[in-house]
Amino acid sequence: MEVKTNYQRQAAIKTSVKIILEGEYRQENEETPNYLLTSRGERIFRLNLMATILNKEIQGNITNFFLDDGSGQINLRSFEENNKLDYLKVGDVVVVIGKVRTYNQEKYLSSEIVKKINQKWLKVRALELKKTFQQEPIIIEKEEVVEVVKEEELVEEELLPIQKITHLIKSLDQGEGVMIEEIISKSSVNDTEILLEKMLESGEIFQNSPGKVKVL
């Protein structure tokens, strides 16, 4: 008789390098994935980090990035050949979806997704983390916050269709996900319904309840 196991894809938690470095890496058994235990007692199985690339090294099929988000620095490693990483360069700001790993007691990031983003999102992320974790990974003046709000439309124009939909979902999500019908009705992107299906298949979004989706 075949034994069925339930697999639930863990959400990617928004975090900072400081939180990662101060956290405790926990290695579990085969049935439970490894995770990072933060100083607040939160378990992070998958993470969402925004940072600037300070250095890039390629050794065979291994690509190493040295990242800095204003709160600390950490290495990001990809152990498989990935053409999508070739265009990334020093100075680029990226969003990383991945997991914490350790080697010789040193923490590093193992990536699932690495995408270049507009550097202004670093300021937005800093505000999010300040509110959530009561810390200031990046010092932001009020004038800079106003600038981010004023230039929101400019950032939106630079996004690809799927990125626009992702941004829309985040703006509509009050914590319980967003109805698919609402996303389609408010989206300015053509073929939004088809793109939502592709995003579900790729794991960029997930259904947290019937008819509702959230961004990982």
Secondary structure, DSSP 8 states (H G I E B T S, - for coil): -----------EEE--HHHHHHSEEE---TTS--EEE-TTS-EESEEEEEEEEEEEEEETTEEEEEEE-SS-EEEEEE-S--GGGTT--TT-EEEEEEEEEEETTEEEEEEEEEEEE-TTHHHHHHHHHHHHHS--SS---HHHHHHHHHTHHHHHHHS-HHHHHHHHHHHH-SSS-EEHHHHHHH--STTHHHHHHHHHHHTSEEEEETTEEEE-
